[in-house]
Amino acid sequence: MLLYLIISAGVAVGLFLLFGIRAKELSNDIAQLARRPPTAKEIITGEVGNFFTKRIRAYFKDLKDVLELSGRENQYRTYCRLSILFAAAGTLISLALNNLFLAPVLTLLGLLAPMLTARILVIRYRKEQNAEIATGLSIVTSSYLRTKNLLYSVKENLEYIHEPVKSVFRRFLAQNEFLTSNIERSLMDIEDIVKNDVWKEWCEAMILCQHDRTKADMLDPIINKLRNMDSVQTELDAMLYKPIGVFMTMLVLVLINFPILFFLNREWFNILIYSNPGKLAVTITFAVLLYSLFALIRAIRPLEYKR
């Protein structure tokens, strides 16, 4: 098996050298997929690339958007290179096992692994952000309804607000203290920093309050939306806790079966790895695991209010 893996790696390196392909240039070309504008012919015909090309381009564009959401857009090329590396590793492992059925599944899994990791990190970031938005806006709004002074309300409660909302309010205060005294302009500036529709609605309502303080009645319904979303998110996380635990347990059990069979029953292991029915069974198993990972990520996405 190790010999096959070395031979496969050698063949891959040989092909790269034969055709003059450099890994860095290949990763840069793939990174361009997310930015390549469609040609005039593609716009007229409505066919922007074939199905495979469109899917690959959509994948890398999605990866770039996900990284931008979490403030890690400078890591985009690194994730592209990792995708190439993991996809090549998946192909080589399949060739080493002489399992052509498994090659597409492991290659796709390797290609998408960085995006899945980035999505999980962003989901965690968005949940923390939503929780802090609910807390921060609630205490600032309560103080504003009491004082009718937004700057004072933010200053008074800044120490009780956590990141990433705290840095946004700190920027709001700095702009009003050192750059401009126009609160509306400062609110418009921070409105687009946080990617959250309720945050935008709160900023717009607060801008209206600067013209007419009687508009402050608009703020309570917005805060209630955040509280309701936070309550539903907590209940949903509690409901998903057990299924996610069961899924992770089954994932570990499925993967650990291979070394267990290798040490306990070599004959069954050889049938599973080297016979055609066994290869097909392994391929189906990994395909189901890949589909399950996507379903899991869809299930744990944070709830967000959309206008």
C-alpha positions as CSV (number, residue, x, y, z in Angstrom):
1,M,0.0,0.0,0.0
2,L,2.8,2.4,0.9
3,L,4.6,1.5,-2.3
4,Y,1.5,2.3,-4.4
5,L,1.2,5.6,-2.6
6,I,4.8,6.5,-3.4
7,I,4.4,5.4,-7.0
8,S,1.2,7.5,-7.3
9,A,2.9,10.5,-5.8
10,G,5.8,10.1,-8.2
11,V,3.5,9.9,-11.2
12,A,1.7,13.1,-10.1
13,V,5.0,14.9,-9.6
14,G,6.2,13.6,-13.0
15,L,3.1,14.9,-14.8
16,F,3.5,18.3,-13.1
17,L,7.2,18.4,-14.3
18,L,6.4,17.1,-17.8
19,F,3.8,19.7,-18.5
20,G,5.6,22.5,-16.7
21,I,2.9,23.0,-14.1
22,R,3.8,24.8,-10.9
23,A,1.8,24.3,-7.7
24,K,1.7,28.1,-7.0
25,E,0.5,29.0,-10.5
26,L,-2.1,26.3,-10.3
27,S,-3.5,27.6,-7.0
28,N,-3.5,31.1,-8.4
29,D,-5.4,30.0,-11.4
30,I,-8.0,28.3,-9.2
31,A,-8.2,31.4,-7.0
32,Q,-9.1,33.4,-10.2
33,L,-12.1,31.2,-10.7
34,A,-14.0,33.3,-8.1
35,R,-13.1,36.5,-9.8
36,R,-13.2,35.7,-13.5
37,P,-15.9,37.9,-15.2
38,P,-18.1,36.2,-17.8
39,T,-17.4,36.9,-21.5
40,A,-19.8,38.7,-23.8
41,K,-20.7,35.3,-25.4
42,E,-21.5,33.7,-22.1
43,I,-23.7,36.7,-21.1
44,I,-25.6,36.6,-24.4
45,T,-26.1,32.8,-24.4
46,G,-26.7,32.7,-20.6
47,E,-24.3,29.8,-20.3
48,V,-21.5,31.0,-18.1
49,G,-19.2,27.9,-18.3
50,N,-20.2,24.3,-18.2
51,F,-21.9,22.6,-15.2
52,F,-18.6,21.5,-13.6
53,T,-16.9,24.8,-14.1
54,K,-19.8,26.8,-12.7
55,R,-19.9,24.5,-9.6
56,I,-16.2,24.9,-9.0
57,R,-16.3,28.6,-9.5
58,A,-19.3,28.9,-7.1
59,Y,-17.5,26.8,-4.5
60,F,-14.4,29.1,-4.4
61,K,-16.6,32.3,-4.5
62,D,-18.5,30.9,-1.6
63,L,-15.3,30.1,0.2
64,K,-14.1,33.7,-0.3
65,D,-17.4,35.2,1.0
66,V,-17.2,33.0,4.1
67,L,-13.7,34.1,4.9
68,E,-14.7,37.8,4.4
69,L,-17.5,37.4,6.9
70,S,-15.1,36.3,9.6
71,G,-12.4,38.9,8.6
72,R,-10.0,36.4,7.3
73,E,-10.0,37.3,3.6
74,N,-6.2,37.3,3.5
75,Q,-6.3,33.6,4.1
76,Y,-8.1,32.9,0.8
77,R,-5.1,31.8,-1.2
78,T,-4.0,29.6,1.7
79,Y,-7.3,27.8,1.6
80,C,-7.1,27.4,-2.2
81,R,-3.7,25.7,-1.9
82,L,-5.0,23.5,0.9
83,S,-8.0,22.5,-1.3
84,I,-5.6,21.5,-4.1
85,L,-3.3,19.6,-1.7
86,F,-6.2,17.7,0.0
87,A,-7.8,16.9,-3.3
88,A,-4.5,15.5,-4.6
89,A,-4.1,13.5,-1.4
90,G,-7.6,12.0,-1.7
91,T,-6.8,11.0,-5.3
92,L,-3.5,9.4,-4.4
93,I,-5.0,7.5,-1.5
94,S,-7.7,6.1,-3.8
95,L,-5.0,5.1,-6.3
96,A,-2.9,3.5,-3.6
97,L,-5.9,1.4,-2.5
98,N,-6.6,0.6,-6.2
99,N,-10.2,1.8,-5.6
100,L,-11.4,3.9,-8.6
101,F,-14.9,4.1,-7.1
102,L,-13.5,6.0,-4.1
103,A,-11.4,8.4,-6.1
104,P,-14.2,11.0,-6.9
105,V,-15.5,10.9,-3.3
106,L,-12.1,11.4,-1.6
107,T,-11.1,14.0,-4.2
108,L,-14.3,16.0,-3.6
109,L,-14.0,15.6,0.1
110,G,-10.4,16.9,0.0
111,L,-11.4,19.8,-2.2
112,L,-14.2,20.8,0.0
113,A,-12.6,20.2,3.4
114,P,-11.1,23.7,3.8
115,M,-14.5,25.2,2.9
116,L,-16.3,23.0,5.4
117,T,-13.8,24.0,8.1
118,A,-14.2,27.7,7.2
119,R,-18.0,27.4,7.3
120,I,-17.9,25.8,10.8
121,L,-15.7,28.6,12.1
122,V,-17.9,31.3,10.5
123,I,-21.1,29.6,12.0
124,R,-19.5,29.8,15.4
125,Y,-18.4,33.4,14.8
126,R,-21.9,34.4,13.6
127,K,-23.6,32.9,16.7
128,E,-21.3,34.7,19.0
129,Q,-21.8,37.9,17.0
130,N,-25.6,37.6,17.1
131,A,-25.5,37.0,20.9
132,E,-23.3,40.1,21.4
133,I,-25.5,42.2,19.1
134,A,-28.6,41.2,21.2
135,T,-26.8,42.1,24.5
136,G,-25.1,45.3,23.2
137,L,-28.1,46.8,21.5
138,S,-30.4,45.9,24.5
139,I,-28.3,47.7,27.1
140,V,-27.5,50.7,24.8
141,T,-31.2,51.1,23.9
142,S,-32.4,50.9,27.5
143,S,-29.9,53.6,28.4
144,Y,-30.9,55.7,25.4
145,L,-34.6,55.5,26.3
146,R,-33.7,56.8,29.7
147,T,-31.2,59.6,28.7
148,K,-32.2,60.4,25.1
149,N,-28.4,60.8,24.5
150,L,-26.8,58.1,22.3
151,L,-23.2,59.1,22.9
152,Y,-23.6,59.0,26.6
153,S,-25.5,55.7,26.4
154,V,-22.7,54.1,24.5
155,K,-20.0,55.5,26.8
156,E,-21.9,54.4,29.9
157,N,-22.2,50.8,28.7
158,L,-19.1,50.2,26.6
159,E,-17.4,48.2,29.3
160,Y,-20.3,45.7,29.4
161,I,-20.2,45.1,25.7
162,H,-17.9,42.4,24.2
163,E,-16.3,41.8,20.8
164,P,-17.0,42.0,18.0
165,V,-19.7,44.7,18.8
166,K,-17.5,46.6,21.2
167,S,-15.0,47.6,18.6
168,V,-17.8,48.9,16.4
169,F,-19.2,51.1,19.2
170,R,-15.6,52.2,20.0
171,R,-15.2,53.3,16.4
172,F,-18.5,55.2,16.7
173,L,-17.4,57.1,19.7
174,A,-13.9,57.9,18.2
175,Q,-15.5,59.3,15.1
176,N,-17.8,61.6,17.1
177,E,-15.1,62.7,19.5
178,F,-12.2,63.3,17.0
179,L,-13.6,63.5,13.5
180,T,-17.1,64.7,13.3
181,S,-20.0,65.6,15.6
182,N,-22.6,64.3,13.1
183,I,-24.1,61.3,14.9
184,E,-26.2,60.4,11.8
185,R,-23.1,60.1,9.6
186,S,-21.4,58.0,12.2
187,L,-24.4,55.7,12.5
188,M,-24.5,55.3,8.7
189,D,-20.8,54.4,8.8
190,I,-21.2,51.6,11.3
191,E,-24.4,50.4,9.8
192,D,-22.6,48.4,7.1
193,I,-19.8,47.1,9.3
194,V,-21.9,44.4,10.9
195,K,-23.5,41.9,8.5
196,N,-26.8,41.6,10.4
197,D,-30.3,42.9,9.2
198,V,-31.5,43.7,12.7
199,W,-28.4,45.7,13.4
200,K,-29.0,47.7,10.2
201,E,-32.7,48.2,11.2
202,W,-31.6,49.5,14.6
203,C,-29.1,51.9,13.1
204,E,-31.8,53.3,10.7
205,A,-34.2,53.7,13.6
206,M,-31.6,55.4,15.6
207,I,-30.9,57.8,12.8
208,L,-34.6,58.7,12.7
209,C,-34.5,59.3,16.4
210,Q,-31.9,62.0,15.9
211,H,-34.5,64.0,14.0
212,D,-37.5,63.1,16.1
213,R,-37.1,61.7,19.6
214,T,-40.7,60.4,19.5
215,K,-39.5,57.8,17.1
216,A,-37.8,56.0,20.0
217,D,-40.9,53.8,20.3
218,M,-39.5,52.0,17.2
219,L,-36.5,50.7,19.2
220,D,-38.4,48.3,21.5
221,P,-39.8,46.1,18.8
222,I,-36.4,45.7,17.2
223,I,-34.9,44.6,20.6
224,N,-37.7,42.2,21.0
225,K,-36.8,40.6,17.6
226,L,-33.3,40.0,18.9
227,R,-34.6,38.5,22.2
228,N,-36.9,36.2,20.4
229,M,-34.2,35.1,18.0
230,D,-31.8,34.5,20.9
231,S,-34.5,32.4,22.7
232,V,-35.3,30.3,19.6
233,Q,-31.6,29.8,18.9
234,T,-31.0,28.5,22.4
235,E,-33.9,26.1,22.1
236,L,-32.7,24.9,18.7
237,D,-29.1,24.4,19.9
238,A,-30.5,22.3,22.8
239,M,-32.6,20.2,20.4
240,L,-29.6,19.6,18.1
241,Y,-27.1,18.8,20.9
242,K,-28.1,15.1,21.1
243,P,-28.4,14.4,17.3
244,I,-25.0,16.1,16.7
245,G,-23.5,14.0,19.5
246,V,-24.9,10.8,18.0
247,F,-23.6,11.8,14.5
248,M,-20.1,12.4,15.8
249,T,-20.2,9.1,17.7
250,M,-21.3,7.2,14.6
251,L,-18.6,9.0,12.5
252,V,-15.9,7.8,14.9
253,L,-17.3,4.3,15.0
254,V,-17.4,4.0,11.2
255,L,-13.8,5.3,10.8
256,I,-12.4,3.2,13.6
257,N,-13.8,0.0,12.1
258,F,-11.1,0.0,9.5
259,P,-8.1,-0.4,11.9
260,I,-10.1,-2.7,14.1
261,L,-10.7,-5.1,11.1
262,F,-7.1,-4.8,10.2
263,F,-5.9,-6.1,13.5
264,L,-8.7,-8.5,14.4
265,N,-9.7,-10.1,11.2
266,R,-7.3,-9.6,8.3
267,E,-9.4,-11.7,5.9
268,W,-12.5,-9.4,6.3
269,F,-10.3,-6.4,6.0
270,N,-8.8,-7.6,2.7
271,I,-12.3,-8.4,1.4
272,L,-13.4,-4.8,2.3
273,I,-10.4,-3.1,0.8
274,Y,-9.4,-5.2,-2.2
275,S,-12.6,-6.9,-3.5
276,N,-15.0,-5.0,-5.8
277,P,-18.0,-5.3,-3.6
278,G,-15.9,-4.2,-0.6
279,K,-14.6,-1.2,-2.6
280,L,-18.1,-0.2,-3.5
281,A,-19.2,-0.5,0.1
282,V,-16.3,1.8,1.3
283,T,-17.2,4.3,-1.5
284,I,-20.9,4.4,-0.5
285,T,-19.9,4.8,3.2
286,F,-17.7,7.8,2.5
287,A,-20.2,9.3,0.1
288,V,-22.9,9.1,2.9
289,L,-20.5,10.7,5.4
290,L,-19.8,13.6,3.0
291,Y,-23.5,14.2,2.4
292,S,-24.1,14.0,6.2
293,L,-21.4,16.6,6.8
294,F,-23.2,19.0,4.5
295,A,-26.5,18.3,6.1
296,L,-25.0,18.8,9.6
297,I,-23.6,22.2,8.6
298,R,-27.0,23.3,7.2
299,A,-28.6,22.2,10.4
300,I,-26.3,24.2,12.7
301,R,-26.5,27.5,10.8
302,P,-27.4,30.4,13.1
303,L,-30.9,31.8,12.9
304,E,-31.0,35.3,11.4
305,Y,-33.9,37.8,10.8
306,K,-34.3,38.8,7.2
307,R,-36.1,41.9,6.1
